[in-house]
């Protein structure tokens, strides 16, 4: 093991390194902003209430939070043994070897690129709708997406502390406005919001599926694992990364669960399912209408503005994640070395960030030229790819954790529950969730079965290509990730 660790240390010293002093709070802001809590409350929660199991939908968010917590236990237990930034792909490479590591990196790039493009579409649509609502000109969605891209490109080029501060302000405001709405709801009698509808929909006996509620709950956590992506820019990463991971899960999970419960309380448990379906079928924003009834016009207008800033913050978070994934992959000779350049004053992966901005511009332009709907065509399809990709990434990481500690029993001594029992449970639950995602995939994309099927296999195809198409130089570099008891070929390095 000493020989393997020495080899890894020697390799690390040859790699270009990012630097920073991000503490637990700074990383949490980056991760929670990527989850876009205000966007999830406005979008995923009504879907979970209407298409899922109605008044019991908060249990879907609670279940998803539990699964993410169980996943985090193994993730955190393995963190001290993974010295390279890169999150999922370095964890899988450490536990399952270089081919699986590169394959996971391909899945991660597809996943984060897809969700970033989807959010550009969502933002363009929301900004265009907001402009026409206030009597402004009707402009195409891609103009607004282009404006957001310029802002994100400028911030992503600079040092990570600047992005962290911007995201902290945006995040505090968007969470704060929902907390105010929730507080006003709790102070009112259950079901009083029904008065804002012209006719109260009849309650139905069919409350949908708990599985669908879990599905839309899980999609709200995309990006939470990015705590480990910022390893090199964290202060004392062996302590900061675990703390940030747990805090991110608790904050995101608690916020979603409580906010979903408050909507149930606002409309009444017997009618909220039918109300949510009414909004889904006839348009309108269930959350904004709820806020307008309980808090008045001013807070609702603020919430509409913060929904846009929430989306920009989400894009910025994913931009930073993808730029750092590319940076680390260049260090492992998977991508060209140009991606691993570090800015002399900002300490940022500036070249990788610029390339990421350029690729996002090309993808947004292609979507605009295709004439695809920004909400269903762009956001729906990309969110579908990202959901499959994210669950697959977490499942692979949990499997890697189990294998890693099985092969290195000395590292698991005294921590059997955290290193073996909990990761195995996480594997089983994540397999169940992947089954739910694939079985209800058209609910995520809003597209036909044929198109949805093609989208669903993209992350799986990326894994297969990454597993097969590995260069010998990349394999040698990735071999140094493997921890525990060294194999003979590793000892020779």
CORBELWO-V789881 format. One record per residue. N is the residue number from 1. RES is the residue in one small letter. SS is DSSP state (hx for helix, st for strand, lp for the rest). OMEGA is omega as a letter, one per 20 degrees, with the letter a starting at -180 (NA if undefined). D_FIRST is the distance of its C-alpha to the first C-alpha in Angstrom with 1 decimal. Layout:
n=N res=RES ss=SS omega=OMEGA d_first=D_FIRST
n=N res=RES ss=SS omega=OMEGA d_first=D_FIRST
This chain:
n=1 res=x ss=lp omega=a d_first=0.0
n=2 res=x ss=hx omega=r d_first=3.8
n=3 res=x ss=hx omega=r d_first=5.4
n=4 res=x ss=hx omega=a d_first=5.1
n=5 res=x ss=hx omega=r d_first=6.1
n=6 res=x ss=hx omega=r d_first=8.5
n=7 res=x ss=hx omega=r d_first=9.8
n=8 res=x ss=hx omega=r d_first=10.5
n=9 res=x ss=hx omega=r d_first=12.2
n=10 res=x ss=hx omega=r d_first=14.1
n=11 res=x ss=hx omega=a d_first=15.3
n=12 res=x ss=hx omega=a d_first=16.4
n=13 res=x ss=hx omega=r d_first=18.4
n=14 res=x ss=hx omega=a d_first=20.2
n=15 res=x ss=lp omega=r d_first=21.2
n=16 res=x ss=lp omega=a d_first=24.5
n=17 res=x ss=lp omega=r d_first=24.1
n=18 res=x ss=lp omega=r d_first=26.6
n=19 res=x ss=lp omega=r d_first=27.6
n=20 res=x ss=lp omega=a d_first=29.5
n=21 res=x ss=lp omega=r d_first=30.1
n=22 res=x ss=st omega=r d_first=30.4
n=23 res=x ss=lp omega=a d_first=30.4
n=24 res=x ss=hx omega=a d_first=30.3
n=25 res=x ss=hx omega=a d_first=34.0
n=26 res=x ss=hx omega=r d_first=33.7
n=27 res=x ss=hx omega=r d_first=31.0
n=28 res=x ss=hx omega=r d_first=32.9
n=29 res=x ss=hx omega=r d_first=36.0
n=30 res=x ss=hx omega=a d_first=34.3
n=31 res=x ss=hx omega=a d_first=33.0
n=32 res=x ss=hx omega=r d_first=36.2
n=33 res=x ss=hx omega=r d_first=38.4
n=34 res=x ss=hx omega=r d_first=36.6
n=35 res=x ss=hx omega=r d_first=37.6
n=36 res=x ss=lp omega=a d_first=41.2
n=37 res=x ss=hx omega=r d_first=42.5
n=38 res=x ss=hx omega=r d_first=46.1
n=39 res=x ss=hx omega=a d_first=45.9
n=40 res=x ss=hx omega=r d_first=44.3
n=41 res=x ss=hx omega=a d_first=47.0
n=42 res=x ss=hx omega=a d_first=49.7
n=43 res=x ss=hx omega=a d_first=48.4
n=44 res=x ss=hx omega=a d_first=46.0
n=45 res=x ss=hx omega=r d_first=47.8
n=46 res=x ss=hx omega=r d_first=51.2
n=47 res=x ss=hx omega=r d_first=49.6
n=48 res=x ss=hx omega=r d_first=47.8
n=49 res=x ss=hx omega=a d_first=51.1
n=50 res=x ss=hx omega=a d_first=53.3
n=51 res=x ss=lp omega=r d_first=51.4
n=52 res=x ss=lp omega=a d_first=49.2
n=53 res=x ss=lp omega=r d_first=50.5
n=54 res=x ss=hx omega=a d_first=52.8
n=55 res=x ss=hx omega=r d_first=52.8
n=56 res=x ss=hx omega=a d_first=49.6
n=57 res=x ss=hx omega=r d_first=47.6
n=58 res=x ss=hx omega=r d_first=46.0
n=59 res=x ss=hx omega=r d_first=44.2
n=60 res=x ss=hx omega=r d_first=42.6
n=61 res=x ss=hx omega=r d_first=41.2
n=62 res=x ss=hx omega=r d_first=40.1
n=63 res=x ss=hx omega=r d_first=38.4
n=64 res=x ss=hx omega=r d_first=36.6
n=65 res=x ss=hx omega=r d_first=35.5
n=66 res=x ss=hx omega=r d_first=34.1
n=67 res=x ss=hx omega=r d_first=32.1
n=68 res=x ss=hx omega=r d_first=30.7
n=69 res=x ss=hx omega=r d_first=29.9
n=70 res=x ss=hx omega=r d_first=28.0
n=71 res=x ss=hx omega=a d_first=26.1
n=72 res=x ss=hx omega=a d_first=25.3
n=73 res=x ss=hx omega=r d_first=23.8
n=74 res=x ss=hx omega=r d_first=20.8
n=75 res=x ss=hx omega=a d_first=20.8
n=76 res=x ss=hx omega=r d_first=20.6
n=77 res=x ss=hx omega=a d_first=18.0
n=78 res=x ss=hx omega=a d_first=15.6
n=79 res=x ss=hx omega=a d_first=16.8
n=80 res=x ss=lp omega=a d_first=14.5
n=81 res=x ss=lp omega=r d_first=11.5
n=82 res=x ss=lp omega=a d_first=13.6
n=83 res=x ss=lp omega=r d_first=14.3
n=84 res=x ss=lp omega=r d_first=16.9
n=85 res=x ss=lp omega=a d_first=20.4
n=86 res=x ss=lp omega=r d_first=22.0
n=87 res=x ss=lp omega=a d_first=22.0
n=88 res=x ss=hx omega=a d_first=22.2
n=89 res=x ss=hx omega=r d_first=21.1
n=90 res=x ss=hx omega=r d_first=17.8
n=91 res=x ss=hx omega=r d_first=17.2
n=92 res=x ss=hx omega=r d_first=18.2
n=93 res=x ss=hx omega=r d_first=16.3
n=94 res=x ss=hx omega=a d_first=13.0
n=95 res=x ss=hx omega=a d_first=14.1
n=96 res=x ss=hx omega=r d_first=16.3
n=97 res=x ss=lp omega=a d_first=15.4
n=98 res=x ss=hx omega=a d_first=17.3
n=99 res=x ss=hx omega=r d_first=20.8
n=100 res=x ss=hx omega=r d_first=20.9
n=101 res=x ss=hx omega=r d_first=19.7
n=102 res=x ss=hx omega=r d_first=22.6
n=103 res=x ss=hx omega=r d_first=25.0
n=104 res=x ss=hx omega=r d_first=24.4
n=105 res=x ss=hx omega=r d_first=25.0
n=106 res=x ss=hx omega=r d_first=28.3
n=107 res=x ss=hx omega=a d_first=29.3
n=108 res=x ss=hx omega=r d_first=28.7
n=109 res=x ss=hx omega=r d_first=30.8
n=110 res=x ss=hx omega=a d_first=33.6
n=111 res=x ss=hx omega=a d_first=33.5
n=112 res=x ss=hx omega=r d_first=33.8
n=113 res=x ss=hx omega=a d_first=36.2
n=114 res=x ss=hx omega=a d_first=38.3
n=115 res=x ss=hx omega=r d_first=38.6
n=116 res=x ss=hx omega=r d_first=39.3
n=117 res=x ss=hx omega=r d_first=42.1
n=118 res=x ss=hx omega=r d_first=43.4
n=119 res=x ss=hx omega=r d_first=43.7
n=120 res=x ss=hx omega=r d_first=45.6
n=121 res=x ss=hx omega=r d_first=48.0
n=122 res=x ss=hx omega=a d_first=48.3
n=123 res=x ss=hx omega=r d_first=49.0
n=124 res=x ss=hx omega=r d_first=51.6
n=125 res=x ss=hx omega=a d_first=53.4
n=126 res=x ss=hx omega=r d_first=53.3
n=127 res=x ss=hx omega=r d_first=54.5
n=128 res=x ss=hx omega=r d_first=57.3
n=129 res=x ss=hx omega=r d_first=58.4
n=130 res=x ss=hx omega=a d_first=58.5
n=131 res=x ss=hx omega=r d_first=60.5
n=132 res=x ss=hx omega=r d_first=63.1
n=133 res=x ss=hx omega=a d_first=63.3
n=134 res=x ss=lp omega=r d_first=64.5
n=135 res=x ss=lp omega=r d_first=67.0
n=136 res=x ss=lp omega=a d_first=65.0
n=137 res=x ss=lp omega=r d_first=65.0
n=138 res=x ss=lp omega=a d_first=63.4
n=139 res=x ss=lp omega=r d_first=60.6
n=140 res=x ss=lp omega=a d_first=58.0
n=141 res=x ss=hx omega=a d_first=54.7
n=142 res=x ss=hx omega=r d_first=52.8
n=143 res=x ss=hx omega=r d_first=54.5
n=144 res=x ss=hx omega=r d_first=53.0
n=145 res=x ss=hx omega=r d_first=49.6
n=146 res=x ss=hx omega=r d_first=49.9
n=147 res=x ss=hx omega=r d_first=50.8
n=148 res=x ss=hx omega=a d_first=47.7
n=149 res=x ss=hx omega=r d_first=45.6
n=150 res=x ss=hx omega=r d_first=47.0
n=151 res=x ss=hx omega=a d_first=46.1
n=152 res=x ss=hx omega=r d_first=42.6
n=153 res=x ss=hx omega=a d_first=42.1
n=154 res=x ss=hx omega=a d_first=43.3
n=155 res=x ss=hx omega=a d_first=41.1
n=156 res=x ss=hx omega=r d_first=38.0
n=157 res=x ss=hx omega=a d_first=38.5
n=158 res=x ss=lp omega=a d_first=38.4
n=159 res=x ss=lp omega=a d_first=35.7
n=160 res=x ss=hx omega=a d_first=34.0
n=161 res=x ss=hx omega=r d_first=35.7
n=162 res=x ss=hx omega=r d_first=39.1
n=163 res=x ss=hx omega=a d_first=38.2
n=164 res=x ss=hx omega=a d_first=36.8
n=165 res=x ss=hx omega=r d_first=40.2
n=166 res=x ss=hx omega=a d_first=42.3
n=167 res=x ss=hx omega=r d_first=40.4
n=168 res=x ss=hx omega=r d_first=40.7
n=169 res=x ss=hx omega=a d_first=44.5
n=170 res=x ss=hx omega=a d_first=44.9
n=171 res=x ss=hx omega=a d_first=42.8
n=172 res=x ss=hx omega=a d_first=44.6
n=173 res=x ss=hx omega=a d_first=47.9
n=174 res=x ss=hx omega=r d_first=47.2
n=175 res=x ss=hx omega=a d_first=45.7
n=176 res=x ss=hx omega=a d_first=48.6
n=177 res=x ss=hx omega=r d_first=51.3
n=178 res=x ss=hx omega=r d_first=50.0
n=179 res=x ss=hx omega=r d_first=49.7
n=180 res=x ss=hx omega=r d_first=53.4
n=181 res=x ss=hx omega=a d_first=54.5
n=182 res=x ss=hx omega=a d_first=52.7
n=183 res=x ss=hx omega=r d_first=54.4
n=184 res=x ss=hx omega=r d_first=57.8
n=185 res=x ss=hx omega=a d_first=57.2
n=186 res=x ss=hx omega=a d_first=56.4
n=187 res=x ss=lp omega=a d_first=59.6
n=188 res=x ss=lp omega=r d_first=61.7
n=189 res=x ss=lp omega=a d_first=62.8
n=190 res=x ss=lp omega=r d_first=60.8
n=191 res=x ss=lp omega=a d_first=62.2
n=192 res=x ss=hx omega=a d_first=64.4
n=193 res=x ss=hx omega=a d_first=62.9
n=194 res=x ss=hx omega=a d_first=64.7
n=195 res=x ss=hx omega=a d_first=67.8
n=196 res=x ss=hx omega=r d_first=66.5
n=197 res=x ss=lp omega=r d_first=66.8
n=198 res=x ss=lp omega=r d_first=70.2
n=199 res=x ss=lp omega=a d_first=69.7
n=200 res=x ss=lp omega=r d_first=67.2
n=201 res=x ss=lp omega=r d_first=65.4
n=202 res=x ss=lp omega=r d_first=65.8
n=203 res=x ss=lp omega=a d_first=62.8
n=204 res=x ss=lp omega=r d_first=61.5
n=205 res=x ss=lp omega=a d_first=60.2
n=206 res=x ss=lp omega=a d_first=57.4
n=207 res=x ss=lp omega=r d_first=54.6
n=208 res=x ss=lp omega=a d_first=52.3
n=209 res=x ss=lp omega=r d_first=48.7
n=210 res=x ss=hx omega=r d_first=46.0
n=211 res=x ss=hx omega=r d_first=43.6
n=212 res=x ss=hx omega=r d_first=45.2
n=213 res=x ss=hx omega=r d_first=45.0
n=214 res=x ss=hx omega=a d_first=41.2
n=215 res=x ss=hx omega=a d_first=40.9
n=216 res=x ss=hx omega=r d_first=42.7
n=217 res=x ss=hx omega=a d_first=40.7
n=218 res=x ss=hx omega=a d_first=37.3
n=219 res=x ss=hx omega=r d_first=38.5
n=220 res=x ss=hx omega=a d_first=39.1
n=221 res=x ss=hx omega=a d_first=35.5
n=222 res=x ss=lp omega=r d_first=34.5
n=223 res=x ss=lp omega=a d_first=32.4
n=224 res=x ss=hx omega=a d_first=31.0
n=225 res=x ss=hx omega=a d_first=27.3
n=226 res=x ss=hx omega=r d_first=27.9
n=227 res=x ss=hx omega=a d_first=26.5
n=228 res=x ss=hx omega=r d_first=23.1
n=229 res=x ss=hx omega=a d_first=24.9
n=230 res=x ss=hx omega=a d_first=26.0
n=231 res=x ss=hx omega=a d_first=22.6
n=232 res=x ss=hx omega=a d_first=23.1
n=233 res=x ss=hx omega=a d_first=26.7
n=234 res=x ss=st omega=r d_first=26.0
n=235 res=x ss=lp omega=a d_first=26.3
n=236 res=x ss=lp omega=a d_first=23.3
n=237 res=x ss=hx omega=a d_first=21.8
n=238 res=x ss=hx omega=r d_first=19.4
n=239 res=x ss=hx omega=a d_first=22.8
n=240 res=x ss=hx omega=a d_first=25.2
n=241 res=x ss=hx omega=r d_first=23.8
n=242 res=x ss=hx omega=a d_first=23.7
n=243 res=x ss=hx omega=a d_first=27.2
n=244 res=x ss=hx omega=r d_first=28.6
n=245 res=x ss=hx omega=a d_first=27.4
n=246 res=x ss=hx omega=r d_first=29.2
n=247 res=x ss=hx omega=a d_first=32.2
n=248 res=x ss=hx omega=r d_first=32.6
n=249 res=x ss=hx omega=a d_first=32.7
n=250 res=x ss=hx omega=a d_first=35.1
n=251 res=x ss=hx omega=a d_first=37.4
n=252 res=x ss=hx omega=a d_first=37.6
n=253 res=x ss=hx omega=r d_first=38.0
n=254 res=x ss=hx omega=a d_first=40.4
n=255 res=x ss=hx omega=a d_first=42.5
n=256 res=x ss=hx omega=a d_first=42.9
n=257 res=x ss=hx omega=a d_first=43.7
n=258 res=x ss=hx omega=a d_first=46.3
n=259 res=x ss=hx omega=r d_first=47.9
n=260 res=x ss=hx omega=r d_first=48.3
n=261 res=x ss=hx omega=r d_first=49.8
n=262 res=x ss=hx omega=r d_first=52.2
n=263 res=x ss=hx omega=r d_first=53.5
n=264 res=x ss=hx omega=a d_first=54.1
n=265 res=x ss=hx omega=a d_first=56.0
n=266 res=x ss=hx omega=a d_first=57.9
n=267 res=x ss=hx omega=a d_first=59.3
n=268 res=x ss=lp omega=a d_first=59.5
n=269 res=x ss=lp omega=a d_first=57.3
n=270 res=x ss=lp omega=a d_first=60.1
n=271 res=x ss=lp omega=a d_first=60.6
n=272 res=x ss=hx omega=r d_first=57.4
n=273 res=x ss=hx omega=a d_first=56.3
n=274 res=x ss=hx omega=r d_first=59.6
n=275 res=x ss=hx omega=a d_first=59.8
n=276 res=x ss=hx omega=r d_first=56.3
n=277 res=x ss=hx omega=r d_first=57.4
n=278 res=x ss=hx omega=r d_first=60.7
n=279 res=x ss=hx omega=a d_first=58.8
n=280 res=x ss=hx omega=a d_first=56.5
n=281 res=x ss=hx omega=a d_first=59.6
n=282 res=x ss=hx omega=r d_first=61.9
n=283 res=x ss=lp omega=a d_first=59.7
n=284 res=x ss=lp omega=a d_first=59.5
n=285 res=x ss=lp omega=a d_first=56.7
n=286 res=x ss=hx omega=a d_first=56.5
n=287 res=x ss=hx omega=r d_first=54.5
n=288 res=x ss=hx omega=r d_first=56.7
n=289 res=x ss=hx omega=r d_first=59.8
n=290 res=x ss=hx omega=r d_first=58.5
n=291 res=x ss=hx omega=a d_first=57.8
n=292 res=x ss=hx omega=a d_first=61.2
n=293 res=x ss=hx omega=a d_first=62.9
n=294 res=x ss=hx omega=a d_first=61.1
n=295 res=x ss=hx omega=a d_first=60.6
n=296 res=x ss=lp omega=a d_first=63.2
n=297 res=x ss=hx omega=a d_first=63.3
n=298 res=x ss=hx omega=a d_first=61.7
n=299 res=x ss=hx omega=r d_first=58.3
n=300 res=x ss=hx omega=r d_first=58.3
n=301 res=x ss=hx omega=r d_first=58.9
n=302 res=x ss=hx omega=a d_first=56.1
n=303 res=x ss=hx omega=r d_first=53.8
n=304 res=x ss=hx omega=r d_first=54.8
n=305 res=x ss=hx omega=a d_first=53.9
n=306 res=x ss=hx omega=r d_first=50.6
n=307 res=x ss=hx omega=r d_first=49.8
n=308 res=x ss=hx omega=r d_first=49.9
n=309 res=x ss=hx omega=r d_first=47.8
n=310 res=x ss=hx omega=r d_first=45.3
n=311 res=x ss=hx omega=r d_first=45.0
n=312 res=x ss=hx omega=r d_first=44.6
n=313 res=x ss=hx omega=r d_first=41.9
n=314 res=x ss=hx omega=r d_first=40.2
n=315 res=x ss=hx omega=r d_first=40.4
n=316 res=x ss=hx omega=r d_first=39.1
n=317 res=x ss=hx omega=a d_first=36.0
n=318 res=x ss=hx omega=r d_first=35.3
n=319 res=x ss=hx omega=r d_first=36.1
n=320 res=x ss=hx omega=r d_first=33.4
n=321 res=x ss=hx omega=a d_first=30.8
n=322 res=x ss=hx omega=a d_first=31.6
n=323 res=x ss=hx omega=a d_first=31.8
n=324 res=x ss=hx omega=r d_first=28.3
n=325 res=x ss=hx omega=r d_first=26.9
n=326 res=x ss=hx omega=r d_first=28.6
n=327 res=x ss=hx omega=a d_first=27.2
n=328 res=x ss=hx omega=r d_first=23.6
n=329 res=x ss=hx omega=r d_first=24.3
n=330 res=x ss=hx omega=r d_first=25.9
n=331 res=x ss=hx omega=r d_first=22.7
n=332 res=x ss=lp omega=r d_first=21.0
n=333 res=x ss=lp omega=r d_first=24.0
n=334 res=x ss=lp omega=r d_first=25.3
n=335 res=x ss=lp omega=r d_first=28.4
n=336 res=x ss=lp omega=a d_first=30.3
n=337 res=x ss=hx omega=a d_first=29.1
n=338 res=x ss=hx omega=a d_first=32.3
n=339 res=x ss=hx omega=a d_first=30.9
n=340 res=x ss=hx omega=r d_first=28.3
n=341 res=x ss=lp omega=r d_first=31.0
n=342 res=x ss=lp omega=a d_first=31.1
n=343 res=x ss=lp omega=a d_first=34.6
n=344 res=x ss=lp omega=a d_first=35.2
n=345 res=x ss=lp omega=a d_first=37.0
n=346 res=x ss=lp omega=a d_first=36.1
n=347 res=x ss=lp omega=a d_first=32.3
n=348 res=x ss=lp omega=r d_first=32.6
n=349 res=x ss=lp omega=a d_first=31.6
n=350 res=x ss=hx omega=r d_first=35.3
n=351 res=x ss=hx omega=r d_first=35.4
n=352 res=x ss=hx omega=r d_first=33.4
n=353 res=x ss=hx omega=r d_first=35.8
n=354 res=x ss=hx omega=r d_first=38.8
n=355 res=x ss=hx omega=r d_first=37.8
n=356 res=x ss=hx omega=r d_first=37.1
n=357 res=x ss=hx omega=a d_first=40.6
n=358 res=x ss=hx omega=r d_first=42.2
n=359 res=x ss=hx omega=r d_first=40.7
n=360 res=x ss=hx omega=r d_first=41.9
n=361 res=x ss=hx omega=r d_first=45.3
n=362 res=x ss=hx omega=a d_first=45.5
n=363 res=x ss=hx omega=r d_first=44.5
n=364 res=x ss=hx omega=r d_first=47.0
n=365 res=x ss=hx omega=r d_first=49.7
n=366 res=x ss=hx omega=r d_first=49.1
n=367 res=x ss=hx omega=r d_first=49.5
n=368 res=x ss=hx omega=a d_first=52.6
n=369 res=x ss=hx omega=a d_first=54.1
n=370 res=x ss=hx omega=a d_first=53.4
n=371 res=x ss=lp omega=a d_first=55.6
n=372 res=x ss=lp omega=r d_first=53.0
n=373 res=x ss=lp omega=a d_first=53.7
n=374 res=x ss=hx omega=a d_first=51.4
n=375 res=x ss=hx omega=a d_first=50.9
n=376 res=x ss=hx omega=a d_first=50.8
n=377 res=x ss=hx omega=a d_first=50.1
n=378 res=x ss=hx omega=a d_first=47.5
n=379 res=x ss=hx omega=a d_first=46.0
n=380 res=x ss=hx omega=a d_first=46.4
n=381 res=x ss=hx omega=a d_first=44.8
n=382 res=x ss=hx omega=r d_first=41.9
n=383 res=x ss=hx omega=r d_first=41.2
n=384 res=x ss=hx omega=r d_first=41.1
n=385 res=x ss=hx omega=a d_first=38.4
n=386 res=x ss=hx omega=a d_first=36.4
n=387 res=x ss=hx omega=r d_first=36.7
n=388 res=x ss=hx omega=a d_first=35.4
n=389 res=x ss=hx omega=a d_first=32.6
n=390 res=x ss=hx omega=r d_first=31.5
n=391 res=x ss=hx omega=r d_first=31.5
n=392 res=x ss=hx omega=r d_first=29.5
n=393 res=x ss=hx omega=r d_first=26.9
n=394 res=x ss=hx omega=r d_first=26.5
n=395 res=x ss=hx omega=r d_first=26.4
n=396 res=x ss=hx omega=a d_first=23.7
n=397 res=x ss=hx omega=r d_first=21.6
n=398 res=x ss=hx omega=r d_first=22.2
n=399 res=x ss=hx omega=r d_first=21.3
n=400 res=x ss=hx omega=r d_first=18.0
n=401 res=x ss=hx omega=r d_first=17.4
n=402 res=x ss=hx omega=a d_first=18.3
n=403 res=x ss=hx omega=a d_first=16.1
n=404 res=x ss=hx omega=a d_first=13.0
n=405 res=x ss=hx omega=r d_first=13.4
n=406 res=x ss=hx omega=a d_first=14.7
n=407 res=x ss=hx omega=a d_first=11.6
n=408 res=x ss=lp omega=a d_first=9.5
n=409 res=x ss=hx omega=a d_first=12.3
n=410 res=x ss=hx omega=r d_first=10.8
n=411 res=x ss=hx omega=a d_first=11.0
n=412 res=x ss=hx omega=a d_first=14.5
n=413 res=x ss=lp omega=r d_first=16.0
n=414 res=x ss=lp omega=a d_first=19.3
n=415 res=x ss=lp omega=a d_first=19.5
n=416 res=x ss=hx omega=a d_first=20.4
n=417 res=x ss=hx omega=a d_first=23.3
n=418 res=x ss=hx omega=a d_first=21.6
n=419 res=x ss=hx omega=a d_first=18.6
n=420 res=x ss=hx omega=a d_first=20.4
n=421 res=x ss=hx omega=a d_first=24.2
n=422 res=x ss=hx omega=r d_first=25.1
n=423 res=x ss=hx omega=r d_first=23.1
n=424 res=x ss=hx omega=r d_first=24.7
n=425 res=x ss=hx omega=r d_first=28.1
n=426 res=x ss=hx omega=r d_first=27.5
n=427 res=x ss=hx omega=a d_first=26.9
n=428 res=x ss=hx omega=a d_first=30.2
n=429 res=x ss=hx omega=r d_first=32.2
n=430 res=x ss=hx omega=r d_first=31.0
n=431 res=x ss=hx omega=r d_first=32.0
n=432 res=x ss=hx omega=a d_first=35.3
n=433 res=x ss=hx omega=r d_first=35.7
n=434 res=x ss=hx omega=r d_first=35.0
n=435 res=x ss=hx omega=r d_first=37.7
n=436 res=x ss=hx omega=a d_first=40.0
n=437 res=x ss=hx omega=a d_first=39.4
n=438 res=x ss=hx omega=a d_first=40.1
n=439 res=x ss=hx omega=a d_first=43.0
n=440 res=x ss=lp omega=a d_first=44.7
n=441 res=x ss=hx omega=a d_first=43.7
n=442 res=x ss=hx omega=r d_first=47.3
n=443 res=x ss=hx omega=r d_first=47.6
n=444 res=x ss=hx omega=a d_first=45.0
n=445 res=x ss=hx omega=a d_first=46.3
n=446 res=x ss=lp omega=a d_first=50.0
n=447 res=x ss=lp omega=a d_first=50.3
n=448 res=x ss=lp omega=r d_first=51.5
n=449 res=x ss=hx omega=a d_first=49.5
n=450 res=x ss=hx omega=a d_first=49.2
n=451 res=x ss=hx omega=a d_first=47.9
n=452 res=x ss=hx omega=r d_first=45.6
n=453 res=x ss=hx omega=r d_first=44.1
n=454 res=x ss=hx omega=a d_first=43.4
n=455 res=x ss=hx omega=a d_first=41.7
n=456 res=x ss=hx omega=a d_first=39.6
n=457 res=x ss=hx omega=a d_first=37.9
n=458 res=x ss=hx omega=r d_first=37.1
n=459 res=x ss=hx omega=r d_first=33.6
n=460 res=x ss=hx omega=r d_first=32.9
n=461 res=x ss=hx omega=r d_first=34.1
n=462 res=x ss=hx omega=r d_first=31.9
n=463 res=x ss=hx omega=a d_first=28.8
n=464 res=x ss=hx omega=r d_first=30.0
n=465 res=x ss=hx omega=a d_first=30.7
n=466 res=x ss=hx omega=a d_first=27.4
n=467 res=x ss=hx omega=a d_first=25.6
n=468 res=x ss=hx omega=a d_first=27.7
n=469 res=x ss=lp omega=r d_first=28.4
n=470 res=x ss=lp omega=r d_first=25.1
n=471 res=x ss=lp omega=a d_first=25.2
n=472 res=x ss=hx omega=r d_first=22.8
n=473 res=x ss=hx omega=r d_first=22.1
n=474 res=x ss=hx omega=r d_first=21.3
n=475 res=x ss=hx omega=r d_first=19.0
n=476 res=x ss=hx omega=r d_first=17.0
n=477 res=x ss=hx omega=a d_first=16.9
n=478 res=x ss=hx omega=r d_first=16.1
n=479 res=x ss=hx omega=a d_first=13.2
n=480 res=x ss=lp omega=r d_first=11.2
n=481 res=x ss=lp omega=a d_first=11.8
n=482 res=x ss=lp omega=a d_first=9.7
n=483 res=x ss=lp omega=r d_first=7.2
n=484 res=x ss=lp omega=a d_first=5.9
n=485 res=x ss=lp omega=a d_first=4.9
n=486 res=x ss=lp omega=r d_first=5.2
n=487 res=x ss=lp omega=a d_first=8.9
n=488 res=x ss=hx omega=a d_first=10.7
n=489 res=x ss=hx omega=r d_first=12.4
n=490 res=x ss=hx omega=a d_first=9.5
n=491 res=x ss=hx omega=a d_first=8.4
n=492 res=x ss=lp omega=a d_first=12.1
n=493 res=x ss=lp omega=NA d_first=12.4
